């Protein structure tokens, strides 16, 4: 099973890849533009799922950072759909 986990953000995106037995786990951070390209690349190489941290837009986050983060989530959903991978929203860790 190959899973890409994403913590979306307006300025920095945390990413981790679980790649089964061959290379169990790696993690890194990227700016949103290159993170989306990396997600597309990983999906092209075959992903079973993209797991993304759920982001709730609150009153103070309706512009700027909140909008960019929700756009990132929508783009990741489309990458998963286009490559036949499951897309899972997961609530943030406490």
N, C-alpha and C positions, 0 to 999 in steps of 0.2 A: 504494500500500500504506500502510495506517495501523496503526502499532504502538505500544502503550503498554508501556514498560519500567518495572519496579517493583523497588526495593530495599526489602523489607519490614523493619519494625522495630517494637518494642513501643511506642516513644515518638515516633519520627519515621520517615516513609516517604519515600524519595526516588523521584521519578517523572519520566519523560521521555516525550514524545510525538513520534513521527516521523509526519509528516502528508503524505508525498509531496512533490510539487513546489510546492503552494500555500503551505505554511508548513513548511519542512523540519524544524525541530527546536525544541523548547522543553523546559525542565526546571525543576523546583521541588521543594520539600519541604512535607509536610503532616503533621498528626497522623493516626494510623490511622483514626479515625472519619470524618474528611472525605476521606481518601485513598480509602477504599472507596466513598464516594458519588461521588467524582470518576471512579473507574474505571467505575462503573455508568453515569454520564453519558456518558463517552467511548464506552463499548460501545453505548449507545443510539444514538449518532450514527454508529456503524459502525466496528468494528475488525477487522482481519484477524488480529491476534494480541495476546495479553498475554504479555510475556516477564518472568519473575520470577526474581530471584536465589534459588538453592537455599539452604536453611538447614538445617544439620545440628544436631540436638539432641544435645548432649553431656551427660555426667553432671551437671555443674554448672548446666545450663540447663533442667532438667526442670520447673521451676516458674517462675512469673512471666514474665519476658521471653521465654523460649523458647516457652512455651505460647501467649502472645499473638501471637508472630511466626508460629507454625505455623497458628494460627487465621486470620491475615491471608492466608496463602498459600492455605488451603482456600477462603476466601471469594472470593479472586480467581479460583480455578479454577472456582467456581460461576458467577461473573459471565461468564467466557469461555464456559462451556458454555451458559448461558442465552441468550447472544446470538450463538451460532454462530461464535465466534472460536477460533482455536487457542490452546492454553496451553502455554508452553514454560518448563521449569525450566532455568536456566543456572547453571553453577558460578560462584562469586564470582571477580572479577578479582584477579589477583595483584598 
